[in-house]
Amino acid sequence: MKALIIEDDERISDPIKEVLEHNQFVVSLAHDGSTGLNLASSDHYDLILLDIMLPKLDGLKLCRTLRENGCKSGIIMLTALDQKRNKIDGLDAGADDYLVKPFDIDELLARVRAVTRRNSETREPLLKWRSVVLNTATCEVRNGDTTVTLTPTEFRMLAHFLRNPNRTFSKDELINRLWLPDEAPTDHVVKAHIKGLRKALVQAGVTTSMIETVYGFGYRLAQHAP
C-alpha cells in the first residue's frame, strides 16, 4: 500500500515514515500543503496522514479540496489542536480520523489499520492462490499451515500479483507501481526480488511455480490456479 505524510516537522514525519515502511507501506513525504496537494492529486494513496497547521496551504483546506476532487484515500488528521471544535472541523472537512499530538505510535498504527480497512480498494482482506493466503490486514502470508517469510518488498510484490491475477507486468511496470520515483531500482534488483519471492514460496512448500516468467514481456501470477 502507498501512504503520503504531509507534515512540516521532520522530527514527526521521519519516524512515522520509518514505522509505516516497516509495516509494508511505500511512503511519500511532503513538508507543505501545496506540495502535498500536488502529490495527492497526481497519484493514488491508500492513506494520507495530514497535519492541519501547514505552510502554503493549511490541512483543512487541503483535505476539503481533495474530497471535492473525488479523493477516496483514507485521511487521518495529525494536529496539536485538541479542542472539540478543531476535531469537528477536521472531520467535516472530510478526514476519516483525528489524532492529537503528541500521540503513541501504537495508537497511530491501530488507527491506520482501521482507516485503511475501511478505505482500501481491496474488497477482501484475504488474497488467495491455491493454498497460499495473503492477509492484507495482518501482513501475513501462509501456505496452508506454514508461514511464508517475506521481506516488505516481496510482500508488496506478491500482493500486487494476487490483486491482478490476469495481468503480466514488465519490470518497468513493477518499478512504477511498487517503488517511489527517487527509490526506483534497476531491472537486476527487480529480478533479484522475484527470485527471492519464489525461493521463499518454495521454502514454505509451494511446489508449483506461482510467479511465471512470460519471456519478452515480464511476470505474472501462474494461470493454472483455481
Secondary structure, DSSP 8 states (H G I E B T S, - for coil): -EEEEE-S-HHHHHHHHHHHHHTT-EEEEESSHHHHHHHHHHS--SEEEEESS-SSS-HHHHHHHHHHTT--SEEEEEES--SHHHHHHHHHTT-SEEEESS--HHHHHHHHHHHHHHH-S-S-SEEEETTEEEETTTTEEEETTEE----HHHHHHHHHHHHSTT--B-HHHHHHHHS-GGG---HHHHHHHHHHHHHHHHHTT--S-SEEEETTTEEEE-TT--
